[in-house]
Amino acid sequence: MRVLVTEDDEDLRLAVESALRGSGFAVDVAKDLPDADEALSVNAYDCVVLDRMLPAGDSLGYVGERRRNGWEVPVLFLTARDTIADRIAGLALADDYLVKPFAMAELIARVRSLCRRADSGAAPVLDFLDLELDIGRHEVRRGGVTLTLTGKEFAVLHRLVVSAGEPVRRRDLTDAGWDELVPPSPNALEVLIAQLRHKLGPPPVIHTVRGVGYVLRG
């Protein structure tokens, strides 16, 4: 599930990005509406998180213009504007409205709900051999048995499944699983892969590609 976060407050933007990444989302960030517009022109997103008041103006107008042109991506507004009138105006165009300050766990739950809504017409489960990743429920099953994975383990496994059969670089796996502001220790990825292999059990499906990273294959 890919999310675009647009927020001009750097500390909040980084905190939201870190929390969403830690919960298994692929996250792109933008500081203002022009950056967001560029990202939306080249990428497909399951949800867009938008601060309402940005340097370029109120993002309410931006969303309204896109909606008039048929844009259907779920939008969640983040804002300090908490009057009833503001909420009504926001929900007339967006799909959810979260007032600052907010609990990060609530933001994650709301984003996940919007992503499920966006993906309601597509298969919510990724398959590889007897391995299943239920994206909507954030669950992993192998041979029908549900496994308990951490957020980082789920994110890394998801990245491997998406590229099944093709090597994935170490950098891409660490980008998927770790916050860029708190880089992993030198052997953190190896430790996580070892934990994943143990939890997935035999026969092994995660293989090392020397000098590159890892690949998922039978």
Contacts in CASP RR format, 6 or more apart in sequence:
PFRMAT RR
TARGET T0000
AUTHOR 0000-0000-0000
METHOD contacts of the structure
MODEL  1
MRVLVTEDDEDLRLAVESALRGSGFAVDVAKDLPDADEALSVNAYDCVVL
DRMLPAGDSLGYVGERRRNGWEVPVLFLTARDTIADRIAGLALADDYLVK
PFAMAELIARVRSLCRRADSGAAPVLDFLDLELDIGRHEVRRGGVTLTLT
GKEFAVLHRLVVSAGEPVRRRDLTDAGWDELVPPSPNALEVLIAQLRHKL
GPPPVIHTVRGVGYVLRG
1 24 0 8 1.000
1 25 0 8 1.000
1 26 0 8 1.000
1 46 0 8 1.000
1 47 0 8 1.000
1 112 0 8 1.000
1 115 0 8 1.000
1 119 0 8 1.000
1 135 0 8 1.000
1 136 0 8 1.000
2 25 0 8 1.000
2 26 0 8 1.000
2 27 0 8 1.000
2 28 0 8 1.000
2 43 0 8 1.000
2 44 0 8 1.000
2 45 0 8 1.000
2 46 0 8 1.000
3 20 0 8 1.000
3 25 0 8 1.000
3 26 0 8 1.000
3 27 0 8 1.000
3 28 0 8 1.000
3 45 0 8 1.000
3 46 0 8 1.000
3 47 0 8 1.000
3 48 0 8 1.000
3 49 0 8 1.000
3 111 0 8 1.000
3 115 0 8 1.000
4 27 0 8 1.000
4 28 0 8 1.000
4 29 0 8 1.000
4 30 0 8 1.000
4 36 0 8 1.000
4 39 0 8 1.000
4 40 0 8 1.000
4 43 0 8 1.000
4 45 0 8 1.000
4 47 0 8 1.000
4 48 0 8 1.000
4 49 0 8 1.000
5 13 0 8 1.000
5 16 0 8 1.000
5 17 0 8 1.000
5 20 0 8 1.000
5 27 0 8 1.000
5 28 0 8 1.000
5 29 0 8 1.000
5 30 0 8 1.000
5 49 0 8 1.000
6 29 0 8 1.000
6 30 0 8 1.000
6 31 0 8 1.000
6 32 0 8 1.000
6 33 0 8 1.000
6 35 0 8 1.000
6 36 0 8 1.000
6 48 0 8 1.000
6 49 0 8 1.000
6 50 0 8 1.000
6 51 0 8 1.000
6 54 0 8 1.000
6 59 0 8 1.000
7 13 0 8 1.000
7 16 0 8 1.000
7 29 0 8 1.000
7 31 0 8 1.000
7 49 0 8 1.000
7 51 0 8 1.000
7 78 0 8 1.000
8 31 0 8 1.000
8 32 0 8 1.000
8 51 0 8 1.000
8 54 0 8 1.000
8 55 0 8 1.000
9 51 0 8 1.000
10 31 0 8 1.000
12 100 0 8 1.000
13 29 0 8 1.000
13 31 0 8 1.000
14 181 0 8 1.000
15 104 0 8 1.000
16 49 0 8 1.000
16 78 0 8 1.000
16 104 0 8 1.000
16 107 0 8 1.000
17 27 0 8 1.000
17 29 0 8 1.000
17 179 0 8 1.000
17 180 0 8 1.000
18 179 0 8 1.000
18 181 0 8 1.000
18 182 0 8 1.000
19 104 0 8 1.000
19 107 0 8 1.000
19 108 0 8 1.000
20 27 0 8 1.000
20 107 0 8 1.000
20 108 0 8 1.000
20 111 0 8 1.000
21 27 0 8 1.000
21 155 0 8 1.000
21 176 0 8 1.000
21 177 0 8 1.000
21 178 0 8 1.000
21 179 0 8 1.000
22 151 0 8 1.000
22 152 0 8 1.000
22 155 0 8 1.000
22 177 0 8 1.000
22 179 0 8 1.000
23 108 0 8 1.000
23 112 0 8 1.000
23 138 0 8 1.000
23 151 0 8 1.000
24 138 0 8 1.000
24 151 0 8 1.000
24 154 0 8 1.000
24 155 0 8 1.000
24 158 0 8 1.000
24 176 0 8 1.000
24 177 0 8 1.000
25 111 0 8 1.000
25 115 0 8 1.000
25 155 0 8 1.000
26 176 0 8 1.000
28 39 0 8 1.000
28 43 0 8 1.000
28 45 0 8 1.000
30 36 0 8 1.000
30 38 0 8 1.000
30 39 0 8 1.000
31 55 0 8 1.000
32 54 0 8 1.000
32 55 0 8 1.000
32 56 0 8 1.000
33 54 0 8 1.000
33 56 0 8 1.000
33 57 0 8 1.000
33 59 0 8 1.000
33 62 0 8 1.000
34 56 0 8 1.000
36 48 0 8 1.000
36 50 0 8 1.000
36 62 0 8 1.000
37 62 0 8 1.000
40 48 0 8 1.000
40 73 0 8 1.000
45 73 0 8 1.000
46 73 0 8 1.000
46 74 0 8 1.000
46 114 0 8 1.000
46 115 0 8 1.000
46 118 0 8 1.000
46 119 0 8 1.000
47 73 0 8 1.000
47 74 0 8 1.000
47 75 0 8 1.000
47 76 0 8 1.000
47 111 0 8 1.000
47 114 0 8 1.000
47 115 0 8 1.000
47 118 0 8 1.000
48 73 0 8 1.000
48 74 0 8 1.000
48 75 0 8 1.000
48 76 0 8 1.000
49 75 0 8 1.000
49 76 0 8 1.000
49 78 0 8 1.000
49 107 0 8 1.000
49 111 0 8 1.000
50 59 0 8 1.000
50 62 0 8 1.000
50 63 0 8 1.000
50 75 0 8 1.000
50 76 0 8 1.000
50 77 0 8 1.000
50 78 0 8 1.000
50 94 0 8 1.000
51 59 0 8 1.000
51 77 0 8 1.000
51 78 0 8 1.000
51 79 0 8 1.000
52 58 0 8 1.000
52 59 0 8 1.000
52 60 0 8 1.000
52 77 0 8 1.000
52 78 0 8 1.000
52 79 0 8 1.000
52 81 0 8 1.000
52 90 0 8 1.000
53 59 0 8 1.000
53 79 0 8 1.000
53 80 0 8 1.000
53 81 0 8 1.000
59 77 0 8 1.000
60 77 0 8 1.000
60 89 0 8 1.000
60 90 0 8 1.000
60 93 0 8 1.000
61 93 0 8 1.000
63 71 0 8 1.000
63 75 0 8 1.000
63 93 0 8 1.000
63 94 0 8 1.000
64 93 0 8 1.000
67 93 0 8 1.000
73 118 0 8 1.000
74 95 0 8 1.000
74 96 0 8 1.000
74 114 0 8 1.000
74 115 0 8 1.000
74 117 0 8 1.000
74 118 0 8 1.000
75 93 0 8 1.000
75 94 0 8 1.000
75 95 0 8 1.000
75 96 0 8 1.000
76 94 0 8 1.000
76 95 0 8 1.000
76 96 0 8 1.000
76 97 0 8 1.000
76 98 0 8 1.000
76 107 0 8 1.000
76 110 0 8 1.000
76 111 0 8 1.000
76 114 0 8 1.000
77 90 0 8 1.000
77 94 0 8 1.000
77 96 0 8 1.000
77 97 0 8 1.000
77 98 0 8 1.000
78 98 0 8 1.000
78 100 0 8 1.000
78 102 0 8 1.000
78 107 0 8 1.000
79 86 0 8 1.000
79 97 0 8 1.000
79 98 0 8 1.000
79 99 0 8 1.000
79 100 0 8 1.000
80 99 0 8 1.000
80 100 0 8 1.000
81 99 0 8 1.000
82 99 0 8 1.000
87 97 0 8 1.000
90 97 0 8 1.000
91 97 0 8 1.000
95 114 0 8 1.000
95 117 0 8 1.000
96 110 0 8 1.000
96 113 0 8 1.000
96 114 0 8 1.000
98 106 0 8 1.000
98 107 0 8 1.000
98 110 0 8 1.000
112 136 0 8 1.000
112 138 0 8 1.000
115 136 0 8 1.000
116 124 0 8 1.000
116 136 0 8 1.000
119 135 0 8 1.000
119 136 0 8 1.000
124 134 0 8 1.000
124 135 0 8 1.000
124 136 0 8 1.000
124 137 0 8 1.000
125 132 0 8 1.000
125 133 0 8 1.000
125 134 0 8 1.000
125 135 0 8 1.000
126 132 0 8 1.000
126 133 0 8 1.000
126 135 0 8 1.000
126 158 0 8 1.000
126 161 0 8 1.000
126 162 0 8 1.000
127 133 0 8 1.000
128 161 0 8 1.000
128 164 0 8 1.000
128 205 0 8 1.000
128 216 0 8 1.000
129 205 0 8 1.000
129 218 0 8 1.000
130 142 0 8 1.000
130 143 0 8 1.000
130 144 0 8 1.000
131 140 0 8 1.000
131 141 0 8 1.000
131 142 0 8 1.000
131 143 0 8 1.000
131 161 0 8 1.000
131 200 0 8 1.000
131 205 0 8 1.000
132 140 0 8 1.000
132 141 0 8 1.000
132 142 0 8 1.000
132 143 0 8 1.000
132 144 0 8 1.000
133 139 0 8 1.000
133 140 0 8 1.000
133 154 0 8 1.000
133 157 0 8 1.000
133 158 0 8 1.000
133 161 0 8 1.000
134 140 0 8 1.000
134 141 0 8 1.000
135 158 0 8 1.000
138 154 0 8 1.000
139 146 0 8 1.000
140 146 0 8 1.000
140 147 0 8 1.000
140 149 0 8 1.000
140 154 0 8 1.000
140 157 0 8 1.000
141 147 0 8 1.000
142 200 0 8 1.000
142 201 0 8 1.000
147 199 0 8 1.000
147 200 0 8 1.000
148 199 0 8 1.000
149 157 0 8 1.000
149 196 0 8 1.000
149 199 0 8 1.000
151 177 0 8 1.000
152 177 0 8 1.000
152 178 0 8 1.000
152 192 0 8 1.000
153 192 0 8 1.000
153 195 0 8 1.000
153 196 0 8 1.000
153 199 0 8 1.000
155 176 0 8 1.000
155 177 0 8 1.000
156 173 0 8 1.000
156 176 0 8 1.000
156 177 0 8 1.000
156 189 0 8 1.000
156 192 0 8 1.000
156 193 0 8 1.000
156 196 0 8 1.000
157 196 0 8 1.000
158 176 0 8 1.000
159 168 0 8 1.000
159 172 0 8 1.000
159 173 0 8 1.000
159 176 0 8 1.000
159 177 0 8 1.000
160 168 0 8 1.000
160 173 0 8 1.000
160 206 0 8 1.000
160 214 0 8 1.000
160 215 0 8 1.000
160 216 0 8 1.000
161 216 0 8 1.000
163 215 0 8 1.000
163 216 0 8 1.000
164 216 0 8 1.000
164 217 0 8 1.000
165 215 0 8 1.000
165 216 0 8 1.000
165 217 0 8 1.000
166 215 0 8 1.000
167 209 0 8 1.000
167 212 0 8 1.000
167 213 0 8 1.000
167 214 0 8 1.000
167 215 0 8 1.000
168 213 0 8 1.000
168 214 0 8 1.000
168 215 0 8 1.000
169 212 0 8 1.000
169 213 0 8 1.000
170 189 0 8 1.000
170 212 0 8 1.000
170 213 0 8 1.000
170 214 0 8 1.000
173 189 0 8 1.000
173 213 0 8 1.000
173 214 0 8 1.000
174 183 0 8 1.000
174 184 0 8 1.000
174 188 0 8 1.000
174 189 0 8 1.000
178 184 0 8 1.000
178 188 0 8 1.000
193 206 0 8 1.000
193 214 0 8 1.000
196 206 0 8 1.000
197 204 0 8 1.000
197 206 0 8 1.000
200 206 0 8 1.000
203 218 0 8 1.000
204 218 0 8 1.000
205 216 0 8 1.000
205 217 0 8 1.000
205 218 0 8 1.000
206 214 0 8 1.000
206 215 0 8 1.000
206 216 0 8 1.000
207 214 0 8 1.000
207 215 0 8 1.000
207 216 0 8 1.000
207 217 0 8 1.000
208 214 0 8 1.000
209 215 0 8 1.000
END
